[in-house]
Amino acid sequence: MKFNQVYETVGHLPCTEEAQCRVLYDWILEARPKECLELGFLYGKTSCVIAAALHELGAGHLTSIDMEAVRNHKGNPNILDNLGKTGLQAYATPVFSRISYTWELKKLIEKHTVDGRCQPFLDFIFLDGAHLWEPDVCAFYLAMKLLKPGGWFLFDDYMFSIEKSDWWSRAPEMQDKPADYRKESQVERLVTLVVSQHPDVESVVIRDNWAWARKKTDAAVPAGPAVTHLTKTIAWRWLLNKLLPARR
Ligand SMILES: C[S@@+](CC[C@H](N)C(=O)[O-])C[C@H]1O[C@@H](n2cnc3c(N)ncnc32)[C@H](O)[C@@H]1O
């Protein structure tokens, strides 16, 4: 589906502006990611844009995660309505989480763990969610386990801060937060202090308020040590002492 066609249907929805949607659409056509993940879809505007590009390529799939609350939000059509209107349902699967995208990432890691190794399967991850340090640092570390070597991670709103955001600055839960937390550009801090210092990240490029990070093409998939269950060892010792007390 061509960009203008999808934008005619979803363009009026809030969030990512047309120019950014266009960049995203063109990038998908060029990079041809097969498996994509979006963290934060709201009404599914960018989800439809990504799905339209995958449709244009004739291959690929997007999994997109948000909160259950966006199923019915401010009377706007939700992601299911928008995917239905554009006819792109086959290219995108929305997940409405009752907890958080970090909880859904846990489930994905469980599903893709074989013999103690999390097998990465994603080519592209778009993080456009909370824009806050705690959930998004966690989301980054978890999602990196699922990103294939050479895959791309895109961070929305690099210069975001609570104070600069109309919605967040008025949110009741932000009123008692300290000034540094409200003023800080939390996505920029995530990118500078966590993403660019991650041993598996090979490059980070900032363009038009977005940060693009690429995972090293030779990033390993470590198994890590087996988990030692000391409680089981203690239980065995206790049992042996009971059965063979004379030997001690
Ligand atoms: C800016 S909107 C996404 C806009 C969308 N990508 C677009 O441009 O069309 C951010 C979304 O992230 C979601 N979000 C924030 N924190 C979240 C979390 N911890 N788990 C799941 N979704 C979250 C919000 O519910 C909101 O819908």
PDBQT file of the ligand as one rigid body, heavy atoms in Angstrom, charges set to zero:
ROOT
HETATM    1  C1  LIG A 301       3.088   8.415  21.797  1.00  0.00    +0.000 C 
HETATM    2  S1  LIG A 301       1.968   7.096  21.960  1.00  0.00    +0.000 S 
HETATM    3  C2  LIG A 301       2.355   6.024  20.637  1.00  0.00    +0.000 C 
HETATM    4  C3  LIG A 301       2.024   6.636  19.331  1.00  0.00    +0.000 C 
HETATM    5  C4  LIG A 301       2.167   5.748  18.119  1.00  0.00    +0.000 C 
HETATM    6  N1  LIG A 301       3.458   5.107  18.026  1.00  0.00    +0.000 N 
HETATM    7  C5  LIG A 301       1.932   6.610  16.886  1.00  0.00    +0.000 C 
HETATM    8  O1  LIG A 301       2.747   7.508  16.626  1.00  0.00    +0.000 OA
HETATM    9  O2  LIG A 301       0.938   6.391  16.204  1.00  0.00    +0.000 OA
HETATM   10  C6  LIG A 301       2.670   6.288  23.347  1.00  0.00    +0.000 C 
HETATM   11  C7  LIG A 301       1.912   5.043  23.783  1.00  0.00    +0.000 C 
HETATM   12  O3  LIG A 301       2.731   4.298  24.668  1.00  0.00    +0.000 OA
HETATM   13  C8  LIG A 301       1.890   3.618  25.549  1.00  0.00    +0.000 C 
HETATM   14  N2  LIG A 301       2.654   3.234  26.749  1.00  0.00    +0.000 N 
HETATM   15  C9  LIG A 301       3.334   4.023  27.595  1.00  0.00    +0.000 A 
HETATM   16  N3  LIG A 301       3.921   3.285  28.562  1.00  0.00    +0.000 NA
HETATM   17  C10 LIG A 301       3.598   1.987  28.327  1.00  0.00    +0.000 A 
HETATM   18  C11 LIG A 301       3.900   0.750  28.955  1.00  0.00    +0.000 A 
HETATM   19  N4  LIG A 301       4.672   0.702  30.060  1.00  0.00    +0.000 N 
HETATM   20  N5  LIG A 301       3.399  -0.384  28.430  1.00  0.00    +0.000 NA
HETATM   21  C12 LIG A 301       2.621  -0.352  27.326  1.00  0.00    +0.000 A 
HETATM   22  N6  LIG A 301       2.320   0.795  26.655  1.00  0.00    +0.000 NA
HETATM   23  C13 LIG A 301       2.788   1.952  27.151  1.00  0.00    +0.000 A 
HETATM   24  C14 LIG A 301       0.778   4.616  25.866  1.00  0.00    +0.000 C 
HETATM   25  O4  LIG A 301      -0.390   3.928  26.298  1.00  0.00    +0.000 OA
HETATM   26  C15 LIG A 301       0.614   5.334  24.531  1.00  0.00    +0.000 C 
HETATM   27  O5  LIG A 301      -0.461   4.820  23.811  1.00  0.00    +0.000 OA
ENDROOT
TORSDOF 0
